Amino acid sequence: QVQLVESGGGSVQAGGSLRLSCAASGYTYSNYVVGWFRRPPGKEREWVAGIDSDDSTKYADSVKGRFTISKDNDKNTLYLQMNSLKPEDTATYYCAASRWRTVPDLREEVEYNYWGQGTQVNVSS
């Protein structure tokens, strides 16, 4: 049984930083498509960042240059380093993992089979 468990959320002032972690059990991050999504208050869930099977990283325009996605295959943990946080980054953040080594579009929720429970990030101005 696959489990993804996020941690690292919290409250921070604008300009601050947080690092989210997503520990996996029953699943190996290496060689599969993985990503982070978020759901801002009152809005639909949106893609934030992803790692493709060739370990290339991709980012939503809204976070490019401020967020960094990475993974530690030895620890089987996915990370999202968030710097220069803005109030509009306030959201529930979800890690996601696919069963596939390649997907048509890693920005789409349907490409992911496993989801974490979500961790809340609040950024105050």
DSSP file with accessible surface (Angstrom, degrees, kcal/mol):
  #  RESIDUE AA STRUCTURE BP1 BP2  ACC     N-H-->O    O-->H-N    N-H-->O    O-->H-N    TCO  KAPPA ALPHA  PHI   PSI    X-CA   Y-CA   Z-CA
    1    1 A Q              0   0  209      0, 0.0     2,-0.4     0, 0.0    26,-0.1   0.000 360.0 360.0 360.0 129.4    0.0    0.0    0.0
    2    2 A V        -     0   0   34     24,-0.1     2,-0.4    22,-0.1    24,-0.2  -0.651 360.0-179.4 -85.6 133.9    1.4    3.4   -1.0
    3    3 A Q  E     -A   25   0A 112     22,-2.4    22,-2.3    -2,-0.4     2,-0.5  -0.999  11.5-168.6-133.0 133.0    1.4    6.2    1.5
    4    4 A L  E     -A   24   0A  10    111,-0.4   113,-0.6    -2,-0.4     2,-0.5  -0.989   9.1-170.5-117.8 125.2    2.7    9.7    1.0
    5    5 A V  E     -A   23   0A  72     18,-2.5    18,-2.5    -2,-0.5     2,-0.2  -0.954   5.7-157.5-123.5 115.6    3.0   11.8    4.1
    6    6 A E  E     +A   22   0A   7     -2,-0.5     2,-0.3    16,-0.2    16,-0.2  -0.552  16.9 165.4 -88.5 154.6    3.7   15.5    3.9
    7    7 A S  E     +A   21   0A  64     14,-2.1    14,-2.8    -2,-0.2   112,-0.1  -0.957  41.0  69.6-154.1 167.4    5.3   17.7    6.5
    8    8 A G        +     0   0   37     -2,-0.3    11,-0.3     1,-0.3    14,-0.0   0.369  60.1 133.6 104.0  -4.2    6.8   21.1    6.9
    9    9 A G        +     0   0   29     12,-0.1     2,-0.3     9,-0.1    -1,-0.3  -0.196  22.5 119.7 -70.6 171.3    3.9   23.4    6.4
   10   10 A G  E     -d  121   0B  27    110,-1.0   112,-2.7   109,-0.1     2,-0.4  -0.988  59.3 -55.4 163.8-165.4    3.2   26.3    8.7
   11   11 A S  E     +d  122   0B  98     -2,-0.3     2,-0.3   110,-0.2   112,-0.2  -0.899  50.4 163.0-111.1 137.5    2.8   30.1    8.9
   12   12 A V  E     -d  123   0B  30    110,-2.5   112,-2.3    -2,-0.4     2,-0.2  -0.979  35.7-108.4-149.1 154.9    5.4   32.5    7.7
   13   13 A Q  E >   -d  124   0B 142     -2,-0.3     3,-2.3   110,-0.2    72,-0.2  -0.518  53.6 -79.2 -82.9 156.8    5.6   36.2    6.8
   14   14 A A  T 3  S+     0   0   49    110,-2.8    72,-0.2     1,-0.3    -1,-0.1  -0.255 120.7  30.8 -54.4 137.4    6.0   37.3    3.2
   15   15 A G  T 3  S+     0   0   53     70,-3.3    69,-0.6     1,-0.3    -1,-0.3   0.228  98.6 115.4  94.4 -12.9    9.5   37.0    2.0
   16   16 A G    <   -     0   0   20     -3,-2.3    69,-2.4    69,-0.2     2,-0.3  -0.100  57.2-124.1 -82.3-175.8   10.2   34.0    4.3
   17   17 A S        +     0   0   60     66,-0.2     2,-0.3    67,-0.2    66,-0.2  -0.930  20.9 178.7-132.8 152.7   10.9   30.4    3.4
   18   18 A L  E     - B   0  82A  34     64,-2.2    64,-3.3    -2,-0.3     2,-0.5  -0.978  16.7-146.3-145.2 152.3    9.6   27.0    4.1
   19   19 A R  E     - B   0  81A 130     -2,-0.3     2,-0.3   -11,-0.3    62,-0.2  -0.981  13.2-157.6-123.1 120.9   10.6   23.5    3.0
   20   20 A L  E     - B   0  80A   0     60,-2.7    60,-2.2    -2,-0.5     2,-0.3  -0.731   7.7-162.6 -92.3 143.6    7.9   20.9    2.5
   21   21 A S  E     -AB   7  79A  22    -14,-2.8   -14,-2.1    -2,-0.3     2,-0.4  -0.921   9.6-165.5-123.5 152.5    8.8   17.2    2.6
   22   22 A a  E     -AB   6  78A   0     56,-2.2    56,-2.4    -2,-0.3     2,-0.4  -0.873   9.6-161.9-140.4 102.9    6.8   14.2    1.4
   23   23 A A  E     -AB   5  77A  48    -18,-2.5   -18,-2.5    -2,-0.4     2,-0.4  -0.721  10.7-152.3 -88.6 134.1    8.0   10.8    2.7
   24   24 A A  E     -A    4   0A  16     52,-2.2     2,-0.4    -2,-0.4   -20,-0.2  -0.828  14.0-175.5-110.0 143.0    6.8    7.7    0.7
   25   25 A S  E    S+A    3   0A  54    -22,-2.3   -22,-2.4    -2,-0.4     3,-0.1  -0.985  76.8  17.6-129.7 143.8    6.2    4.2    1.8
   26   26 A G  S    S+     0   0   62     -2,-0.4     2,-0.3   -24,-0.2   -24,-0.1   0.639 116.7  78.4  73.7  13.2    5.4    1.4   -0.6
   27   27 A Y        -     0   0   19    -24,-0.1     2,-0.5   -26,-0.1    -1,-0.1  -0.990  68.0-142.9-153.6 145.6    6.6    3.5   -3.4
   28   28 A T        -     0   0   76     -2,-0.3    45,-0.1     2,-0.1     4,-0.1  -0.961   5.8-155.2-117.0 123.7   10.0    4.5   -4.9
   29   29 A Y    >   +     0   0    0     -2,-0.5     3,-1.5    44,-0.1    -1,-0.1   0.795  64.7 100.7 -67.7 -28.5   10.5    8.0   -6.2
   30   30 A S  T 3  S+     0   0   29      1,-0.2    -2,-0.1    43,-0.1     3,-0.1  -0.307  91.5   6.5 -63.7 138.9   13.3    7.1   -8.6
   31   31 A N  T 3  S+     0   0   84     22,-0.2     2,-0.3     1,-0.2    -1,-0.2   0.468 108.3  97.8  74.9   4.0   12.3    6.8  -12.2
   32   32 A Y  S <  S-     0   0   55     -3,-1.5     2,-0.3    20,-0.1    69,-0.2  -0.885  80.2-101.9-120.8 158.2    8.7    7.9  -11.8
   33   33 A V        +     0   0    0     67,-1.8    65,-2.5    -2,-0.3     2,-0.3  -0.593  46.7 172.8 -76.4 130.9    7.0   11.2  -12.4
   34   34 A V  E     +FE  51  97B   0     17,-1.9    17,-2.8    -2,-0.3     2,-0.3  -0.924   0.6 160.9-135.9 161.7    6.3   13.1   -9.2
   35   35 A G  E     -FE  50  96B   0     61,-2.6    61,-2.5    -2,-0.3     2,-0.4  -0.977  32.5-112.2-166.9 175.7    5.1   16.6   -8.3
   36   36 A W  E     -FE  49  95B   0     13,-2.8    12,-2.8    -2,-0.3    13,-1.7  -0.982  27.1-179.9-122.3 139.8    3.6   19.1   -6.0
   37   37 A F  E     -FE  47  94B   1     57,-3.0    57,-2.9    -2,-0.4     2,-0.3  -0.830   7.8-158.3-126.4 167.9    0.1   20.7   -6.3
   38   38 A R  E     -FE  46  93B   9      8,-2.7     8,-3.6    -2,-0.3    55,-0.2  -0.993  12.3-150.1-148.0 153.5   -1.7   23.3   -4.2
   39   39 A R  E     - E   0  92B  91     53,-2.4    53,-2.0    -2,-0.3     6,-0.2  -0.925  18.3-153.9-123.6 103.9   -5.2   24.4   -3.5
   40   40 A P    >   -     0   0    8      0, 0.0     3,-2.2     0, 0.0    51,-0.2  -0.350  45.0 -73.3 -68.4 159.9   -5.5   28.1   -2.6
   41   41 A P  T 3  S+     0   0   95      0, 0.0     3,-0.1     0, 0.0    49,-0.0  -0.278 118.1   0.4 -57.5 128.0   -8.5   29.1   -0.4
   42   42 A G  T 3  S+     0   0   92      1,-0.2     2,-0.3    -3,-0.1    -3,-0.0   0.593 115.8 100.3  72.9   9.9  -11.7   29.0   -2.5
   43   43 A K  S <  S-     0   0  139     -3,-2.2    -1,-0.2     1,-0.1     2,-0.1  -0.768  77.0 -91.9-123.8 171.4   -9.9   27.9   -5.7
   44   44 A E        -     0   0  158     -2,-0.3     2,-0.2     1,-0.1    -6,-0.1  -0.386  52.0 -91.8 -75.4 157.5   -9.2   24.8   -7.7
   45   45 A R        -     0   0   47     -6,-0.2     2,-0.3    -2,-0.1    -6,-0.3  -0.483  49.6-164.6 -68.6 140.7   -6.2   22.7   -7.1
   46   46 A E  E     -F   38   0B  69     -8,-3.6    -8,-2.7    -2,-0.2     2,-0.2  -0.939  22.1-106.2-132.7 150.8   -3.3   23.7   -9.3
   47   47 A W  E     +F   37   0B  33     -2,-0.3   -10,-0.3    60,-0.2     3,-0.1  -0.505  32.6 174.1 -74.5 142.5    0.0   22.3  -10.3
   48   48 A V  E     -     0   0B   1    -12,-2.8    12,-2.7     1,-0.4     2,-0.3   0.766  58.3 -20.5-113.8 -52.3    3.1   23.8   -8.8
   49   49 A A  E     -FG  36  59B   0    -13,-1.7   -13,-2.8    10,-0.2    -1,-0.4  -0.988  54.5-166.9-160.3 157.5    6.2   21.8   -9.8
   50   50 A G  E     -FG  35  58B   0      8,-2.3     8,-2.3    -2,-0.3     2,-0.5  -0.985  16.8-141.6-150.5 157.6    7.2   18.4  -11.1
   51   51 A I  E     -FG  34  57B   5    -17,-2.8   -17,-1.9    -2,-0.3     6,-0.2  -0.993  24.6-146.9-120.1 124.1   10.1   16.0  -11.7
   52   52 A D    >   -     0   0   32      4,-2.9     3,-2.2    -2,-0.5   -21,-0.2  -0.285  34.1 -95.3 -83.3 174.1   10.0   14.0  -14.9
   53   53 A S  T 3  S+     0   0   35     48,-0.5   -22,-0.2     1,-0.3    49,-0.1   0.732 126.5  56.3 -66.1 -20.7   11.4   10.5  -15.2
   54   54 A D  T 3  S-     0   0  112      2,-0.1    -1,-0.3    47,-0.1     3,-0.1   0.248 121.3-109.5 -90.9  12.1   14.7   11.9  -16.6
   55   55 A D  S <  S+     0   0   94     -3,-2.2     2,-0.2     1,-0.3    -2,-0.1   0.559  70.6 146.0  71.2  11.7   15.0   14.0  -13.4
   56   56 A S        -     0   0   38      1,-0.0    -4,-2.9    -5,-0.0     2,-0.4  -0.529  40.3-138.2 -74.4 147.3   14.2   17.2  -15.3
   57   57 A T  E     -G   51   0B  66     -6,-0.2     2,-0.3    -2,-0.2    -6,-0.2  -0.844  17.8-171.1-111.6 148.0   12.3   19.7  -13.3
   58   58 A K  E     -G   50   0B  84     -8,-2.3    -8,-2.3    -2,-0.4     2,-0.3  -0.980   4.2-164.7-137.1 149.1    9.4   21.9  -14.3
   59   59 A Y  E     -G   49   0B  42     -2,-0.3   -10,-0.2   -10,-0.2     2,-0.1  -0.965  26.2-110.1-136.5 148.6    7.7   24.8  -12.6
   60   60 A A    >>  -     0   0   17    -12,-2.7     3,-1.7    -2,-0.3     4,-1.3  -0.460  38.2-117.0 -67.3 148.6    4.5   26.8  -12.8
   61   61 A D  T 34 S+     0   0  137      1,-0.3     3,-0.2     2,-0.2    -1,-0.1   0.845 111.9  64.1 -58.2 -33.2    5.3   30.4  -13.9
   62   62 A S  T 34 S+     0   0   62      1,-0.2    -1,-0.3     3,-0.0   -14,-0.1   0.701 115.1  28.5 -67.4 -19.3    3.9   31.7  -10.6
   63   63 A V  T X> S+     0   0    0     -3,-1.7     3,-2.4   -15,-0.2     4,-2.2   0.472  85.1 128.4-119.6  -4.4    6.7   30.0   -8.6
   64   64 A K  T 3< S+     0   0  120     -4,-1.3     4,-0.1     1,-0.3   -15,-0.0  -0.261  80.3  16.0 -59.3 132.2    9.5   29.8  -11.1
   65   65 A G  T 34 S+     0   0   83      2,-0.4    -1,-0.3     1,-0.1     3,-0.1   0.272 125.7  58.9  88.3 -12.6   12.7   31.2   -9.6
   66   66 A R  T <4 S+     0   0   27     -3,-2.4    17,-2.1     1,-0.2     2,-0.3   0.680  98.3  53.5-115.6 -33.4   11.3   31.0   -6.0
   67   67 A F  E  <  -C   82   0A   3     -4,-2.2    -2,-0.4    15,-0.2     2,-0.4  -0.815  59.9-164.6-107.4 148.6   10.5   27.3   -5.5
   68   68 A T  E     -C   81   0A  72     13,-2.5    13,-3.0    -2,-0.3     2,-0.4  -0.987   4.8-157.6-134.0 124.5   12.7   24.3   -6.0
   69   69 A I  E     +C   80   0A   4     -2,-0.4     2,-0.3    11,-0.2    11,-0.2  -0.798  25.8 153.9 -97.4 140.1   11.5   20.7   -6.3
   70   70 A S  E     -C   79   0A  51      9,-1.7     9,-3.3    -2,-0.4     2,-0.3  -0.963  25.6-147.5-154.4 168.9   13.9   17.9   -5.5
   71   71 A K  E     -C   78   0A  36     -2,-0.3     2,-0.6     7,-0.2     7,-0.2  -0.994   9.5-147.3-144.6 150.0   14.0   14.3   -4.3
   72   72 A D  E  >> -C   77   0A  48      5,-2.9     5,-1.8    -2,-0.3     4,-1.0  -0.945  10.9-169.2-115.3 104.2   16.3   12.2   -2.2
   73   73 A N  T  45S+     0   0   70     -2,-0.6   -44,-0.1     1,-0.2   -43,-0.1   0.836  85.8  55.9 -66.9 -31.6   16.1    8.6   -3.5
   74   74 A D  T  45S+     0   0  163      1,-0.2    -1,-0.2    -3,-0.1    -2,-0.0   0.896 117.6  34.5 -66.2 -38.8   18.0    7.2   -0.6
   75   75 A K  T  45S-     0   0  139      2,-0.2    -1,-0.2    -3,-0.1   -51,-0.2   0.494 103.9-133.1 -90.9  -6.0   15.6    8.7    1.9
   76   76 A N  T  <5 +     0   0   33     -4,-1.0   -52,-2.2     1,-0.2     2,-0.4   0.921  60.4 136.3  53.1  48.4   12.6    8.2   -0.5
   77   77 A T  E   < -BC  23  72A  17     -5,-1.8    -5,-2.9   -54,-0.2     2,-0.4  -0.985  46.6-149.8-132.4 138.3   11.5   11.7    0.1
   78   78 A L  E     -BC  22  71A   0    -56,-2.4   -56,-2.2    -2,-0.4     2,-0.3  -0.834  19.9-162.3-103.8 143.0   10.3   14.5   -2.1
   79   79 A Y  E     -BC  21  70A  21     -9,-3.3    -9,-1.7    -2,-0.4     2,-0.4  -0.894  19.4-165.1-126.5 155.8   10.9   18.1   -1.2
   80   80 A L  E     -BC  20  69A   0    -60,-2.2   -60,-2.7    -2,-0.3     2,-0.6  -0.891  12.4-161.7-137.6 105.3    9.6   21.6   -2.2
   81   81 A Q  E     -BC  19  68A  59    -13,-3.0   -13,-2.5    -2,-0.4     2,-0.6  -0.810  10.4-165.6 -85.8 123.2   11.9   24.4   -1.1
   82   82 A M  E     +BC  18  67A   0    -64,-3.3   -64,-2.2    -2,-0.6     2,-0.3  -0.950  11.3 173.4-118.0 114.8    9.8   27.6   -1.1
   83   83 A N        +     0   0   57    -17,-2.1   -66,-0.2    -2,-0.6   -67,-0.2  -0.755  59.7  23.0-114.7 164.5   11.6   31.0   -0.9
   84   84 A S  S    S-     0   0   69    -69,-0.6    -1,-0.2    -2,-0.3   -67,-0.2   0.899  85.2-159.7  48.3  48.7   10.5   34.6   -1.2
   85   85 A L        -     0   0    2    -69,-2.4   -70,-3.3    -3,-0.2   -69,-0.2  -0.257   7.9-158.4 -64.7 146.6    7.0   33.5   -0.2
   86   86 A K    >   -     0   0   86    -72,-0.2     3,-2.4   -71,-0.1     4,-0.2  -0.853  31.8-109.3-121.3 157.3    4.1   35.7   -1.1
   87   87 A P  G >  S+     0   0   50      0, 0.0     3,-2.0     0, 0.0    36,-0.4   0.855 117.8  63.2 -55.2 -32.1    0.6   35.9    0.4
   88   88 A E  G 3  S+     0   0  123      1,-0.3    -3,-0.0   -48,-0.1     0, 0.0   0.560  88.5  69.9 -72.6  -5.6   -0.8   34.4   -2.8
   89   89 A D  G <   +     0   0    1     -3,-2.4    -1,-0.3    34,-0.0     2,-0.2   0.527  69.6 121.6 -83.5  -6.8    1.2   31.2   -2.1
   90   90 A T    <   +     0   0   25     -3,-2.0     2,-0.3    -4,-0.2    32,-0.2  -0.410  41.7 109.9 -58.3 124.7   -1.2   30.5    0.8
   91   91 A A  E    S- H   0 121B   1     30,-1.9    30,-2.7   -51,-0.2     2,-0.6  -0.970  74.6 -84.1-177.4 169.0   -2.7   27.1    0.1
   92   92 A T  E     -EH  39 120B  33    -53,-2.0   -53,-2.4    -2,-0.3     2,-0.4  -0.887  48.8-147.1 -91.3 126.5   -2.9   23.5    1.1
   93   93 A Y  E     -EH  38 119B   0     26,-3.2    26,-2.1    -2,-0.6     2,-0.4  -0.820  14.5-169.2-103.7 136.4    0.0   21.8   -0.6
   94   94 A Y  E     -E   37   0B  37    -57,-2.9   -57,-3.0    -2,-0.4     2,-0.3  -0.973  13.7-145.1-125.0 135.2   -0.1   18.2   -1.9
   95   95 A a  E     -E   36   0B   0     -2,-0.4    21,-2.3   -59,-0.2     2,-0.3  -0.700  22.6-168.2 -91.4 153.8    2.6   15.9   -3.1
   96   96 A A  E     -EI  35 115B   0    -61,-2.5   -61,-2.6    -2,-0.3     2,-0.4  -0.993   9.1-165.3-144.8 147.2    1.7   13.5   -5.9
   97   97 A A  E     -EI  34 114B   0     17,-2.4    17,-2.3    -2,-0.3    16,-1.8  -0.989   9.7-144.4-138.3 144.3    3.3   10.4   -7.5
   98   98 A S        -     0   0    0    -65,-2.5    14,-0.1    -2,-0.4    13,-0.1  -0.702  16.1-140.8-105.3 157.9    2.6    8.5  -10.7
   99   99 A R  S    S+     0   0  127     12,-0.3     2,-0.3    -2,-0.3    -1,-0.1   0.492  82.8  83.4 -85.9  -5.0    2.8    4.8  -11.5
  100  100 A W        -     0   0  138     11,-0.3   -67,-1.8   -67,-0.2    -2,-0.2  -0.753  67.8-148.8-109.9 148.0    4.3    5.8  -14.9
  101  101 A R  S    S+     0   0  130     -2,-0.3   -48,-0.5   -69,-0.2     2,-0.4   0.696  93.0  26.0 -81.2 -24.2    7.8    6.6  -16.0
  102  102 A T        -     0   0  106    -50,-0.1    -1,-0.2   -49,-0.1     3,-0.0  -0.998  67.6-178.1-137.3 145.0    6.4    9.0  -18.7
  103  103 A V        -     0   0   22     -2,-0.4     3,-0.3    -3,-0.1     8,-0.0  -0.960  35.9-118.9-136.9 155.1    3.2   10.9  -18.8
  104  104 A P  S    S+     0   0  121      0, 0.0     2,-0.3     0, 0.0    -1,-0.1   0.886 102.0   3.3 -62.0 -38.5    1.7   13.1  -21.5
  105  105 A D    >   -     0   0   40      3,-0.1     3,-2.0     1,-0.1     6,-0.2  -0.811  57.7-162.0-153.6 106.2    1.6   16.2  -19.3
  106  106 A L  T 3  S+     0   0    7     -3,-0.3   -57,-0.1    -2,-0.3   -55,-0.1   0.508  88.6  71.3 -72.6  -0.7    2.9   16.2  -15.7
  107  107 A R  T 3  S+     0   0  139    -60,-0.1     2,-0.4   -57,-0.1    -1,-0.3   0.583  81.7  91.0 -84.4  -8.6    0.9   19.3  -15.0
  108  108 A E  S X  S-     0   0   99     -3,-2.0     3,-1.7     1,-0.1     4,-0.2  -0.731  71.3-143.6 -96.5 132.7   -2.4   17.3  -15.1
  109  109 A E  G >  S+     0   0   65     -2,-0.4     3,-2.1     1,-0.3    -1,-0.1   0.837  96.8  67.8 -59.3 -33.4   -3.8   15.8  -11.9
  110  110 A V  G 3  S+     0   0  119      1,-0.3    -1,-0.3     3,-0.0    -4,-0.1   0.691  88.4  66.9 -64.9 -16.5   -5.0   12.7  -13.9
  111  111 A E  G <  S+     0   0   33     -3,-1.7     2,-0.4    -6,-0.2   -11,-0.3   0.588  90.1  79.8 -78.3  -9.4   -1.4   11.6  -14.5
  112  112 A Y    <   -     0   0   12     -3,-2.1   -14,-0.3    -4,-0.2     3,-0.1  -0.830  50.3-178.1-108.9 138.0   -0.9   11.0  -10.7
  113  113 A N        +     0   0   49    -16,-1.8     2,-0.4    -2,-0.4   -15,-0.2   0.663  68.6  48.6-103.1 -23.5   -2.1    7.9   -8.9
  114  114 A Y  E     -I   97   0B  58    -17,-2.3   -17,-2.4  -111,-0.0     2,-0.3  -0.973  61.8-174.2-128.9 140.2   -1.0    8.6   -5.3
  115  115 A W  E     -I   96   0B  71     -2,-0.4  -111,-0.4   -19,-0.2   -19,-0.2  -0.963  19.9-128.6-134.3 145.3   -1.6   11.7   -3.2
  116  116 A G        -     0   0    8    -21,-2.3  -111,-0.2    -2,-0.3     3,-0.1  -0.295  34.3-107.3 -78.7 176.0   -0.5   13.0    0.2
  117  117 A Q        -     0   0  113   -113,-0.6  -112,-0.1     1,-0.2   -23,-0.1   0.634  62.3-108.9 -82.8 -14.3   -3.0   14.3    2.7
  118  118 A G        -     0   0   14    -23,-0.1     2,-0.4     1,-0.0   -24,-0.2   0.115  21.9-133.7  99.0 144.8   -2.0   17.9    2.3
  119  119 A T  E     - H   0  93B  22    -26,-2.1   -26,-3.2  -112,-0.1     2,-0.3  -0.999  23.0-121.7-135.2 138.0   -0.1   20.4    4.4
  120  120 A Q  E     - H   0  92B  75     -2,-0.4  -110,-1.0   -28,-0.2     2,-0.5  -0.618  22.2-171.5 -87.6 133.8   -1.2   24.0    5.0
  121  121 A V  E     -dH  10  91B   0    -30,-2.7   -30,-1.9    -2,-0.3     2,-0.5  -0.993   3.2-173.4-122.1 124.7    1.0   26.9    4.2
  122  122 A N  E     -d   11   0B  64   -112,-2.7  -110,-2.5    -2,-0.5     2,-0.5  -0.983   2.4-170.8-120.5 125.6   -0.1   30.4    5.3
  123  123 A V  E     -d   12   0B   9     -2,-0.5     2,-0.3   -36,-0.4  -110,-0.2  -0.968   8.4-160.3-119.0 119.5    1.8   33.5    4.2
  124  124 A S  E      d   13   0B  62   -112,-2.3  -110,-2.8    -2,-0.5    -2,-0.0  -0.721 360.0 360.0-100.0 151.4    1.0   36.8    5.8
  125  125 A S              0   0  132     -2,-0.3    -1,-0.1  -112,-0.2   -39,-0.0  -0.341 360.0 360.0 -88.4 360.0    1.8   40.2    4.5
